[in-house]
Amino acid sequence: MRTNKELLVKSITYLVYTVFLMFLAPVVLFQAFKNQAHSLYPFVLQVGLLLVVAAIVMGFYSIYVMMLAIFGAKK
């Protein structure tokens, strides 16, 4: 059983995106909750929640792709 290096590089790239989203999402949410009186509060809150969901989904997907690269697909 060999490791698929192309998939492994792809999964590491996805992990980098995941880490970026994991830092960006709390910052956007914090800014939204800090400025609740602002007229753009609902929009910024929705963007922050979308970033949180994207970080979670990207985390699971990047780990899934990494497992495919290491162990291969099911037969």
C-alpha positions in Angstrom: 0.0 0.0 0.0 1.5 3.3 -1.1 0.7 6.8 -0.2 -0.8 8.9 -3.0 1.4 11.9 -2.9 -0.8 14.1 -5.1 -3.8 13.6 -2.8 -1.6 14.1 0.2 -0.5 17.5 -1.1 -4.1 18.4 -1.9 -5.2 17.5 1.7 -2.4 19.6 3.2 -3.6 22.5 1.0 -7.1 22.0 2.3 -5.7 21.9 5.9 -4.1 25.3 5.3 -7.4 26.7 4.1 -9.1 25.2 7.2 -6.6 26.8 9.6 -7.1 30.2 7.8 -10.9 29.8 8.2 -10.5 28.7 11.9 -8.8 32.0 12.6 -10.9 34.2 10.4 -14.4 33.0 11.6 -14.0 33.9 15.3 -12.6 37.3 14.4 -15.6 38.1 12.1 -18.0 36.8 14.8 -16.3 38.9 17.5 -16.6 42.0 15.3 -20.2 41.3 14.7 -21.1 40.9 18.3 -19.0 43.9 19.3 -21.0 46.2 16.9 -24.6 45.1 17.4 -25.9 48.6 17.0 -24.4 49.0 13.5 -26.7 48.7 10.5 -24.6 45.9 8.9 -24.8 43.7 12.1 -27.0 41.0 10.6 -24.9 40.7 7.4 -21.6 40.5 9.3 -23.2 37.9 11.7 -24.4 35.8 8.8 -20.9 36.0 7.1 -19.3 34.9 10.4 -21.7 32.0 10.9 -21.1 30.9 7.3 -17.3 31.0 7.9 -17.7 28.9 11.0 -19.7 26.3 9.0 -17.1 26.4 6.2 -14.3 25.9 8.7 -16.0 22.8 10.1 -16.8 21.3 6.7 -13.3 22.0 5.4 -11.8 20.4 8.4 -13.7 17.1 7.9 -13.2 17.2 4.2 -9.4 17.7 4.5 -9.1 14.9 7.0 -11.2 12.7 4.6 -8.9 13.4 1.7 -5.8 12.8 3.8 -7.2 9.4 4.9 -7.9 8.6 1.2 -4.3 9.5 0.4 -2.8 7.4 3.1 -5.1 4.3 3.1 -6.6 4.4 -0.4 -10.3 4.1 -1.4 -12.6 1.3 -0.3 -12.9 -1.6 -2.6 
